[in-house]
């Protein structure tokens, strides 16, 4: 399994192959494609692996950075080109965040995950204490975040709420493998990105 996330400022790569598990976080900024390729190449060479060794792929499909999501999808589709037997495990960003919260915090009740959508808007979704989604991702305003009594979490790197969580590459790999085990896989051509909102260019 090769799982990647380019949805947030901290991009991630996680690999399980040849009896090894290797992980990397990348401060990608605006050069995600270049940096991800460099880091992945280094990881494969250092561990004497090739793309053919990693099996299926995991991809965080959003919401998140428009540019990052497009880069991630393009990378995975490029890796899978010519290898139709390889499938993709799609992982929503907020679901991955919720799984990290369950793992680290062990919430006693329902909770909500939020991340910035820029321009004073936020992506949000609510989960039960097991990390199962109770309502689909939606676009909301800051005052709407304050409604409701459930626990509220944001990404640690965004820090607009008192409780921030940092998603780890280990959790990314765990959930990609879990989806693979559940046969929650799609062909590369069928990957659908969760943009939720239109890009700034489209809104203008």
C-alpha positions in Angstrom: 0.0 0.0 0.0 1.1 3.5 -0.9 -1.1 6.2 0.7 -0.7 9.9 0.2 -2.4 13.1 1.4 -1.9 16.5 -0.2 -5.1 18.0 1.2 -3.5 20.1 3.9 -0.3 22.1 4.5 1.5 19.0 5.8 1.5 16.5 3.0 2.0 12.8 4.0 3.4 9.6 2.4 2.9 6.2 4.0 4.1 2.9 2.6 3.6 -0.7 3.6 5.6 -3.2 1.4 8.1 -5.9 1.7 7.4 -6.3 5.4 8.3 -2.7 6.0 6.3 0.4 7.0 7.8 3.7 6.2 6.4 7.2 6.7 7.1 10.8 5.8 5.6 14.2 6.4 6.3 17.0 3.8 6.1 20.7 4.4 5.0 21.1 0.9 3.9 24.8 0.7 3.2 25.5 -3.0 5.6 22.8 -4.4 3.7 19.7 -3.4 4.2 17.8 -6.7 7.9 18.4 -6.8 8.5 17.6 -3.1 6.2 14.6 -3.0 8.0 13.0 -5.9 11.4 13.7 -4.4 10.4 12.3 -1.0 8.7 9.2 -2.5 11.7 8.4 -4.7 14.0 8.7 -1.6 11.7 6.4 0.5 11.6 3.8 -2.3 15.3 3.8 -3.0 16.3 3.8 0.6 14.1 0.7 1.3 14.9 -1.0 -2.0 11.3 -0.9 -3.2 9.6 0.1 -6.4 6.0 1.2 -7.2 5.2 -2.3 -8.3 6.0 -3.5 -4.8 3.4 -1.4 -3.0 0.2 -2.9 -4.1 -2.9 -0.7 -4.1 -2.9 3.1 -3.4 -4.6 5.2 -0.8 -5.6 8.8 -1.5 -7.1 11.6 0.7 -9.8 13.0 -1.5 -10.8 16.2 0.3 -12.0 18.6 1.2 -8.8 20.7 1.4 -6.5 22.7 -0.8 -7.8 22.8 -4.3 -4.3 22.7 -5.8 -3.2 20.0 -3.3 -6.2 17.8 -4.1 -5.6 18.1 -7.8 -1.9 17.3 -7.4 -2.6 14.2 -5.2 -5.2 12.8 -7.7 -2.8 13.4 -10.6 0.1 11.7 -8.8 -2.0 8.6 -7.9 -3.5 8.4 -11.4 0.0 8.7 -12.9 1.3 5.9 -10.6 -1.6 3.7 -11.5 -1.3 4.3 -15.3 -0.5 1.1 -17.1 -1.3 -1.0 -14.0 -5.1 -1.5 -14.2 -4.9 -4.2 -11.5 -4.0 -1.5 -8.9 -7.0 0.2 -7.2 -7.4 3.2 -5.0 -8.8 3.5 -1.4 -10.4 6.9 -1.2 -10.2 8.6 2.2 -12.2 11.8 3.0 -10.1 14.3 4.9 -12.5 14.9 7.7 -13.0 11.2 8.2 -9.3 10.7 8.5 -9.2 13.6 11.1 -12.1 11.9 13.0 -10.2 8.6 13.1 -7.2 10.4 14.5 -9.4 12.0 17.2 -10.9 8.6 18.2 -7.4 7.1 18.4 -5.8 10.0 20.4 -8.7 11.6 22.4 -11.2 8.7 22.8 -14.2 11.0 22.9 -17.1 10.1 25.1 -19.8 11.4 22.8 -20.5 13.0 19.4 -17.9 15.4 18.0 -17.4 17.7 15.0 -14.3 18.2 12.8 -13.6 21.5 11.1 -11.0 22.8 8.7 -10.5 26.1 7.0 -12.1 26.6 3.5 -10.6 30.2 3.3 -12.6 33.4 3.0 -14.2 33.0 6.4 -15.7 29.7 5.6 -15.1 26.2 7.0 -15.6 22.6 6.1 -17.3 20.6 8.8 -18.8 17.2 9.6 -20.1 15.5 12.8 -19.2 12.0 14.0 -20.2 9.6 16.8 -17.7 8.5 19.5 -16.5 5.6 17.2 -15.7 8.0 14.4 -18.7 7.1 12.3 -20.0 10.1 10.3 -23.4 11.3 11.3 -23.8 14.0 8.6 -22.0 14.7 5.4 -19.4 17.3 5.0 -20.7 20.8 4.5 -19.6 24.4 4.1 -20.3 26.6 7.2 -19.5 30.0 8.7 -17.7 30.7 12.0 -20.9 31.4 14.0 -22.3 28.1 12.9 -19.3 26.3 14.4 -20.2 27.7 17.8 -23.7 26.1 17.6 -24.3 22.7 19.2 -22.8 21.2 22.4 -20.7 18.5 20.9 -16.9 18.6 21.2 -15.2 20.5 18.4 -11.8 20.0 16.8 -9.8 21.7 14.1 -6.4 20.8 12.5 -3.5 21.7 14.8 -1.8 23.5 11.9 -4.9 25.8 11.6 -5.5 26.4 15.3 -8.8 28.4 15.1 -10.3 26.3 17.9 -9.0 25.4 21.4 -8.6 21.7 20.4 -6.4 20.9 17.5 -5.5 17.5 16.1 -2.5 16.5 14.0 -3.1 13.7 11.5 -0.2 11.2 11.3 1.0 9.2 8.4 0.6 6.1 10.5 -3.2 6.8 10.8 -3.3 7.5 7.1 -1.8 4.0 6.3 -4.0 2.3 8.9 -7.2 3.7 7.3 -6.0 3.0 3.8 -5.3 -0.6 4.7 -8.7 -0.8 6.5 -10.5 0.4 3.4 -8.6 -2.1 1.3 -9.6 -4.9 3.7 -13.2 -3.8 3.4 -12.8 -3.8 -0.4 -13.7 -0.1 -0.4 -11.6 0.5 -3.6 -12.1 2.2 -6.9 -10.3 2.3 -10.3 -8.0 5.3 -10.8 -10.3 6.7 -13.5 -13.2 6.7 -11.1 -11.6 8.7 -8.3 -13.9 11.6 -7.3 -12.5 14.5 -5.3 -14.6 16.2 -2.5 -14.1 19.9 -3.3 -17.3 20.8 -1.5 -17.0 24.5 -2.6 -16.0 26.0 -5.9 -12.5 27.4 -6.4 -11.9 31.1 -6.0 -11.6 31.5 -9.8 -14.9 29.8 -10.3 -16.6 31.9 -7.7 -15.4 35.1 -9.3 
